[in-house]
Amino acid sequence: MSGAGAPTTRATDCSDLRVAVVAASWHDTVMGGLLDGALRACQDHQVEPEVLRVPGSFELPVAAQAAAAAGFDAVVALGVVIRGGTPHFDYVCAAATDGLGRVALDHTVPVGFGLLTCDDEAQALDRAGLPGSSEDKGYEATAAALATARVVRTVRSTVVADVR
C-alpha cells in the first residue's frame, strides 16, 4: 500500500495563509471524498480556502498557475484519472503532473499533489478518504502543501532578515 511510511503530521495554525483548492469535476464520488478531505485539513489548520472547480485533471495546472500568480501561499490540486483502454490516461497524467510541478517551481508556491492516477475505480475509491477508504489523499495533499508553505515562508523571512 502506498500509504506505508507516511510521515506523521500535526495541524498547525495556518490562518495567515491564503490557500486555493483546485478540484476537477470528473468522478463525482471520488472527487467528493478528495474535496471533503482537503476541506477537513484546511479546517484543522484554521484556513479558509478558496475552492476553484475545473472540468478535469488536464485543466488543473492552468488553474493552479492562475492561483499561484494571484498570490495564494499554497495551492492544492485534486483530481482523478482512471486508466482506460487508450493512451489517453498516460497523456493526461503526464501533462497534469508535469504542469503542477512547473507551477510550484516557477512560482515558488507549494502545490499539494492530490491527483489520483489509478488503474481502476476501486483504487480511486480506496484513496479518496471516503468511509471505508484506506487513505485520504485530499487531506494528505492539503496538509503537505500547508506544511511546505510554512517552510517557504520561514525561508523567505530568514533571507529578508539576513539581508538587513
Long-range contacts (C-beta under 8 A, 24 or more apart in sequence): 1-134, 1-135, 2-127, 2-135, 3-134, 3-135, 6-140, 9-143, 9-144, 9-147, 11-41, 11-44, 11-45, 11-46, 11-143, 12-45, 12-146, 12-147, 12-150, 13-45, 13-46, 14-45, 14-46, 14-47, 14-146, 14-149, 14-150, 15-45, 15-46, 15-47, 15-48, 17-47, 17-73, 17-74, 17-146, 17-149, 17-150, 17-153, 18-50, 18-71, 18-72, 18-73, 18-74, 19-47, 19-49, 19-50, 19-72, 19-73, 19-74, 19-75, 19-76, 19-142, 19-145, 19-146, 19-149, 20-49, 20-50, 20-51, 20-52, 20-64, 20-67, 20-70, 20-72, 20-74, 20-75, 20-76, 21-49, 21-50, 21-51, 21-52, 21-75, 21-76, 21-78, 21-142, 22-52, 22-53, 22-54, 22-60, 22-63, 22-64, 22-67, 22-75, 22-76, 22-77, 22-78, 23-51, 23-52, 23-53, 23-54, 23-78, 23-79, 24-53, 24-54, 24-55, 24-56, 24-57, 24-59, 24-60, 24-78, 24-79, 24-80, 25-53, 25-54, 25-55, 25-56, 26-55, 26-56, 26-57, 26-79, 26-80, 27-80, 27-82, 27-121, 27-124, 29-125, 29-128, 29-130, 30-80, 30-116, 30-121, 30-124, 30-125, 30-128, 31-78, 31-79, 31-80, 31-128, 32-128, 32-130, 33-125, 33-128, 33-129, 33-130, 33-133, 33-136, 33-138, 34-78, 34-79, 34-80, 34-114, 34-116, 34-128, 34-129, 34-137, 34-138, 35-78, 35-138, 36-129, 36-138, 37-128, 37-129, 37-136, 37-137, 37-138, 37-139, 37-140, 37-142, 38-76, 38-78, 38-112, 38-114, 38-138, 38-139, 38-141, 38-142, 40-138, 40-139, 41-138, 41-139, 41-140, 41-142, 41-143, 41-146, 42-142, 42-146, 44-143, 45-142, 45-143, 45-146, 47-146, 49-76, 56-92, 57-81, 57-92, 57-93, 57-96, 57-115, 58-92, 58-95, 58-96, 60-96, 60-99, 60-100, 60-115, 61-95, 61-96, 61-98, 61-99, 61-100, 61-102, 61-103, 62-99, 64-99, 64-100, 64-103, 64-111, 65-99, 65-103, 65-106, 65-107, 68-103, 68-104, 68-106, 68-107, 68-109, 68-111, 69-107, 72-109, 73-109, 73-110, 73-149, 73-152, 73-153, 74-109, 74-110, 74-111, 74-112, 74-145, 74-146, 74-148, 74-149, 75-103, 75-109, 75-110, 75-111, 75-112, 75-145, 76-111, 76-112, 76-114, 76-138, 76-141, 76-142, 76-145, 77-111, 77-112, 77-113, 77-114, 77-115, 77-141, 78-114, 78-115, 78-138, 78-141, 79-114, 79-115, 79-116, 80-115, 80-116, 80-117, 80-118, 80-124, 80-128, 81-115, 81-116, 81-117, 81-118, 82-118, 82-119, 82-120, 82-121, 82-124, 83-118, 83-119, 83-120, 89-117, 93-117, 108-152, 109-149, 109-152, 110-144, 110-145, 110-146, 110-148, 110-149, 110-152, 111-145, 112-141, 112-142, 112-143, 112-144, 112-145, 112-146, 113-141, 113-144, 114-138, 114-140, 114-141, 114-142
